[in-house]
Amino acid sequence: MAKLMLVAACALVDRDGRVLLAKRPKGRSHAGLWEFPGGKLQGEETPEAALIRELKEELGIETDASCLAPIAFASCDLGEFHLLMPLFVCRKWTGTPVAHEHEALRWVRPNELVQYEMPKADRPLAAQLRDFL
């Protein structure tokens, strides 16, 4: 049985209803693909705590657990491990997102999300998010 990996992802939604996508950098797995910001849970972290930490590290923004609303999740067999990834929507944060760990950032209309090349786990979440928004 494959090891379970817990990863939390966040769909930041701006005042214009656009969603932030981040392009994975060269040298990393899934390089060049677009994803929702987030990352692996560490130790005893909750998904919300992991997202608060990851959003600060990856994008330089701050938010609170009360601003994170879970809307969907991906459960995906990736061979050497099984990925379980809840997707949260966040509409309130402080700071301006900057690509500290990604190659690029792009604000995208919900109906355009599925046009972006994404990792296997993010693809179904993009369609669910489009329908939710």
Backbone as CSV, one residue per row, in Angstrom:
resi,resn,N_x,N_y,N_z,CA_x,CA_y,CA_z,C_x,C_y,C_z
1,MET,0.848,-1.190,0.000,0.000,0.000,0.000,0.889,1.248,0.000
2,ALA,0.529,2.220,-0.830,1.304,3.460,-0.955,1.133,4.322,0.293
3,LYS,2.195,5.032,0.641,2.165,5.948,1.775,1.247,7.122,1.456
4,LEU,0.514,7.587,2.460,-0.395,8.719,2.293,0.354,10.026,2.513
5,MET,0.228,10.952,1.557,0.814,12.282,1.702,-0.315,13.304,1.779
6,LEU,-0.287,14.127,2.816,-1.292,15.172,2.987,-0.723,16.506,2.530
7,VAL,-1.434,17.135,1.600,-1.041,18.424,1.040,-2.274,19.320,1.060
8,ALA,-2.122,20.569,1.450,-3.238,21.520,1.432,-3.018,22.524,0.306
9,ALA,-4.091,22.856,-0.397,-4.012,23.821,-1.503,-5.015,24.938,-1.269
10,CYS,-4.684,26.112,-1.836,-5.529,27.283,-1.627,-5.839,27.983,-2.944
11,ALA,-7.117,28.270,-3.139,-7.545,29.084,-4.267,-7.768,30.495,-3.723
12,LEU,-6.791,31.369,-3.967,-6.950,32.773,-3.586,-7.856,33.421,-4.630
13,VAL,-8.916,34.060,-4.180,-9.865,34.700,-5.087,-9.851,36.200,-4.803
14,ASP,-9.515,36.986,-5.842,-9.428,38.439,-5.647,-10.793,39.109,-5.774
15,ARG,-10.818,40.415,-5.611,-12.087,41.163,-5.648,-12.789,41.081,-6.994
16,ASP,-12.023,40.808,-8.051,-12.607,40.678,-9.394,-13.054,39.250,-9.690
17,GLY,-12.946,38.348,-8.698,-13.374,36.967,-8.888,-12.356,36.087,-9.601
18,ARG,-11.117,36.596,-9.745,-10.065,35.804,-10.391,-9.351,34.934,-9.358
19,VAL,-8.782,33.834,-9.833,-8.090,32.864,-8.977,-6.600,32.912,-9.290
20,LEU,-5.776,32.842,-8.249,-4.329,32.867,-8.440,-3.797,31.460,-8.719
21,LEU,-3.077,31.326,-9.825,-2.357,30.093,-10.144,-0.867,30.377,-10.077
22,ALA,-0.101,29.370,-9.677,1.351,29.493,-9.550,2.015,28.454,-10.451
23,LYS,3.038,28.879,-11.194,3.739,27.982,-12.105,4.927,27.349,-11.383
24,ARG,4.966,26.007,-11.409,6.041,25.272,-10.730,7.380,25.550,-11.405
25,PRO,8.425,25.789,-10.593,9.727,26.169,-11.152,10.492,25.000,-11.760
26,LYS,11.459,25.337,-12.599,12.353,24.342,-13.193,13.105,23.632,-12.074
27,GLY,13.396,22.347,-12.297,14.140,21.580,-11.313,13.274,20.903,-10.272
28,ARG,11.983,21.179,-10.262,11.048,20.556,-9.327,10.149,19.589,-10.090
29,SER,9.548,18.649,-9.373,8.595,17.763,-10.038,7.447,18.608,-10.596
30,HIS,6.924,18.197,-11.692,5.838,18.916,-12.381,6.242,20.329,-12.805
31,ALA,7.523,20.529,-13.093,8.020,21.851,-13.515,7.228,22.362,-14.711
32,GLY,6.906,23.649,-14.680,6.192,24.284,-15.785,4.685,24.144,-15.723
33,LEU,4.170,23.322,-14.798,2.715,23.169,-14.675,2.177,24.198,-13.688
34,TRP,0.914,24.532,-13.857,0.257,25.527,-13.007,-0.484,24.811,-11.885
35,GLU,-0.433,25.380,-10.688,-1.052,24.749,-9.529,-1.662,25.807,-8.616
36,PHE,-2.456,25.302,-7.672,-2.940,26.165,-6.598,-1.830,26.216,-5.543
37,PRO,-1.524,27.386,-4.995,-0.486,27.473,-3.970,-0.823,26.590,-2.771
38,GLY,0.197,26.173,-2.059,0.010,25.340,-0.874,1.201,24.443,-0.689
39,GLY,1.020,23.391,0.104,2.125,22.471,0.318,1.824,21.405,1.336
40,LYS,2.845,20.605,1.619,2.739,19.466,2.520,2.527,19.911,3.959
41,LEU,1.725,19.136,4.669,1.571,19.343,6.101,2.832,18.837,6.790
42,GLN,3.285,19.569,7.788,4.483,19.187,8.532,4.107,18.808,9.958
43,GLY,4.645,17.685,10.420,4.404,17.260,11.798,2.930,17.149,12.123
44,GLU,2.517,17.872,13.142,1.129,17.818,13.628,0.257,18.940,13.062
45,GLU,0.711,19.596,11.989,-0.038,20.723,11.418,-1.419,20.310,10.922
46,THR,-2.355,21.221,11.076,-3.651,21.077,10.420,-3.505,21.601,8.992
47,PRO,-4.429,21.268,8.089,-4.355,21.837,6.742,-4.364,23.372,6.758
48,GLU,-5.154,23.951,7.644,-5.221,25.415,7.721,-3.883,26.003,8.154
49,ALA,-3.256,25.406,9.169,-1.957,25.894,9.643,-0.899,25.753,8.554
50,ALA,-0.942,24.648,7.819,0.008,24.446,6.719,-0.178,25.516,5.651
51,LEU,-1.431,25.834,5.321,-1.680,26.860,4.302,-1.226,28.238,4.762
52,ILE,-1.492,28.576,5.994,-1.057,29.879,6.517,0.462,29.992,6.385
53,ARG,1.176,28.932,6.773,2.644,28.914,6.666,3.093,28.957,5.208
54,GLU,2.515,28.101,4.371,2.921,28.022,2.968,2.629,29.318,2.205
55,LEU,1.483,29.949,2.453,1.152,31.193,1.756,2.146,32.296,2.117
56,LYS,2.584,32.287,3.366,3.584,33.283,3.784,4.928,32.988,3.120
57,GLU,5.359,31.711,3.123,6.642,31.338,2.534,6.655,31.509,1.010
58,GLU,5.613,31.017,0.351,5.578,30.997,-1.116,5.212,32.339,-1.739
59,LEU,4.292,33.065,-1.085,3.727,34.267,-1.709,3.939,35.548,-0.905
60,GLY,4.400,35.427,0.335,4.613,36.609,1.157,3.340,37.266,1.641
61,ILE,2.247,36.495,1.729,0.980,37.054,2.212,0.592,36.381,3.519
62,GLU,-0.295,37.032,4.259,-0.757,36.488,5.526,-2.274,36.406,5.526
63,THR,-2.768,35.323,6.120,-4.202,35.142,6.281,-4.437,34.422,7.592
64,ASP,-5.684,34.181,7.914,-6.071,33.548,9.165,-6.914,32.314,8.849
65,ALA,-6.925,31.352,9.739,-7.709,30.130,9.533,-9.183,30.443,9.281
66,SER,-9.701,31.509,9.900,-11.114,31.868,9.718,-11.410,32.338,8.293
67,CYS,-10.372,32.649,7.520,-10.540,33.106,6.131,-10.404,31.966,5.121
68,LEU,-10.176,30.740,5.611,-9.987,29.586,4.737,-11.227,28.701,4.780
69,ALA,-11.875,28.526,3.636,-13.086,27.706,3.566,-12.833,26.482,2.685
70,PRO,-12.926,25.258,3.255,-12.705,24.064,2.445,-13.877,23.859,1.477
71,ILE,-13.550,23.580,0.197,-14.638,23.400,-0.778,-14.556,22.093,-1.556
72,ALA,-13.385,21.456,-1.580,-13.227,20.228,-2.366,-11.953,19.531,-1.922
73,PHE,-11.744,18.319,-2.412,-10.471,17.648,-2.158,-10.153,16.705,-3.312
74,ALA,-8.875,16.440,-3.476,-8.403,15.477,-4.472,-7.811,14.284,-3.728
75,SER,-8.094,13.086,-4.231,-7.519,11.859,-3.721,-6.942,11.160,-4.929
76,CYS,-5.612,11.062,-4.978,-4.944,10.685,-6.221,-3.774,9.732,-5.971
77,ASP,-3.786,8.584,-6.645,-2.681,7.632,-6.552,-1.574,8.108,-7.485
78,LEU,-0.424,8.434,-6.910,0.704,8.918,-7.697,1.858,7.916,-7.716
79,GLY,1.521,6.629,-7.534,2.535,5.589,-7.602,3.230,5.364,-6.283
80,GLU,4.287,6.126,-6.009,5.048,5.920,-4.779,4.320,6.424,-3.540
81,PHE,3.282,7.241,-3.735,2.454,7.674,-2.613,1.057,8.020,-3.104
82,HIS,0.124,8.093,-2.145,-1.252,8.489,-2.440,-1.445,9.890,-1.873
83,LEU,-1.849,10.809,-2.722,-2.002,12.212,-2.332,-3.441,12.499,-1.922
84,LEU,-3.601,13.099,-0.763,-4.895,13.600,-0.312,-4.724,15.103,-0.149
85,MET,-5.489,15.880,-0.932,-5.282,17.328,-0.971,-6.607,18.082,-0.868
86,PRO,-6.895,18.638,0.320,-8.063,19.513,0.421,-7.768,20.861,-0.255
87,LEU,-8.794,21.410,-0.893,-8.695,22.735,-1.517,-9.547,23.705,-0.718
88,PHE,-8.921,24.793,-0.300,-9.596,25.845,0.452,-9.707,27.088,-0.434
89,VAL,-10.773,27.852,-0.252,-10.910,29.152,-0.897,-10.580,30.215,0.140
90,CYS,-9.829,31.212,-0.294,-9.478,32.336,0.574,-9.733,33.629,-0.197
91,ARG,-10.536,34.505,0.382,-10.849,35.792,-0.246,-10.275,36.976,0.535
92,LYS,-9.643,36.693,1.677,-9.140,37.783,2.516,-7.730,37.448,2.996
93,TRP,-6.794,38.338,2.666,-5.397,38.203,3.097,-4.776,39.582,3.110
94,THR,-3.605,39.682,3.726,-2.874,40.947,3.710,-1.583,40.740,2.923
95,GLY,-1.209,41.788,2.206,-0.028,41.736,1.362,-0.396,41.476,-0.089
96,THR,0.602,41.585,-0.950,0.418,41.329,-2.374,1.207,40.077,-2.734
97,PRO,0.544,39.073,-3.339,1.258,37.845,-3.679,2.453,38.088,-4.606
98,VAL,3.586,37.519,-4.227,4.826,37.596,-4.995,5.360,36.168,-5.124
99,ALA,5.875,35.817,-6.292,6.374,34.458,-6.542,7.748,34.250,-5.911
100,HIS,7.777,33.864,-4.633,9.043,33.595,-3.952,9.597,32.222,-4.329
101,GLU,8.711,31.246,-4.570,9.144,29.879,-4.854,8.647,29.359,-6.193
102,HIS,7.887,30.144,-6.901,7.338,29.727,-8.196,7.983,30.519,-9.322
103,GLU,7.864,29.984,-10.527,8.408,30.657,-11.709,7.582,31.888,-12.070
104,ALA,6.262,31.791,-11.863,5.371,32.896,-12.219,4.049,32.738,-11.477
105,LEU,3.295,33.835,-11.399,1.939,33.833,-10.853,1.013,34.411,-11.908
106,ARG,-0.228,33.950,-11.909,-1.188,34.490,-12.865,-2.588,34.474,-12.248
107,TRP,-3.278,35.605,-12.367,-4.680,35.701,-11.948,-5.541,35.260,-13.126
108,VAL,-6.420,34.296,-12.885,-7.167,33.633,-13.955,-8.664,33.652,-13.646
109,ARG,-9.461,33.893,-14.667,-10.928,33.812,-14.523,-11.310,32.348,-14.285
110,PRO,-12.298,32.081,-13.428,-12.667,30.693,-13.125,-12.944,29.831,-14.357
111,ASN,-13.589,30.407,-15.378,-13.901,29.610,-16.571,-12.669,29.317,-17.431
112,GLU,-11.531,29.923,-17.112,-10.285,29.681,-17.855,-9.361,28.697,-17.137
113,LEU,-9.683,28.326,-15.901,-8.810,27.462,-15.103,-8.453,26.159,-15.807
114,VAL,-9.442,25.521,-16.427,-9.212,24.204,-17.044,-8.341,24.294,-18.293
115,GLN,-8.048,25.495,-18.779,-7.187,25.658,-19.955,-5.701,25.570,-19.597
116,TYR,-5.383,25.620,-18.305,-3.990,25.594,-17.861,-3.533,24.157,-17.612
117,GLU,-2.303,23.867,-18.012,-1.733,22.551,-17.762,-1.401,22.445,-16.285
118,MET,-1.978,21.434,-15.627,-1.841,21.284,-14.174,-1.409,19.873,-13.810
119,PRO,-0.842,19.709,-12.607,-0.565,18.360,-12.115,-1.868,17.561,-12.010
120,LYS,-1.737,16.259,-12.029,-2.887,15.347,-12.022,-3.895,15.655,-10.910
121,ALA,-3.428,15.955,-9.711,-4.321,16.193,-8.575,-5.061,17.524,-8.681
122,ASP,-4.450,18.531,-9.311,-5.070,19.857,-9.401,-6.174,19.932,-10.457
123,ARG,-6.055,19.119,-11.518,-7.005,19.205,-12.637,-8.471,19.097,-12.234
124,PRO,-8.873,18.044,-11.484,-10.295,17.974,-11.114,-10.713,19.103,-10.178
125,LEU,-9.772,19.597,-9.370,-10.087,20.703,-8.466,-10.378,21.985,-9.242
126,ALA,-9.692,22.180,-10.358,-9.927,23.368,-11.187,-11.360,23.382,-11.700
127,ALA,-11.844,22.236,-12.155,-13.217,22.153,-12.661,-14.223,22.356,-11.529
128,GLN,-13.961,21.767,-10.373,-14.864,21.932,-9.234,-14.887,23.385,-8.767
129,LEU,-13.720,24.026,-8.744,-13.644,25.417,-8.324,-14.390,26.306,-9.307
130,ARG,-14.213,26.067,-10.594,-14.930,26.838,-11.618,-16.434,26.760,-11.371
131,ASP,-16.941,25.554,-11.111,-18.376,25.382,-10.891,-18.824,26.012,-9.580
132,PHE,-17.965,26.008,-8.572,-18.285,26.584,-7.263,-18.383,28.104,-7.344
133,LEU,-17.448,28.707,-8.086,-17.407,30.167,-8.174,-18.414,30.678,-9.175
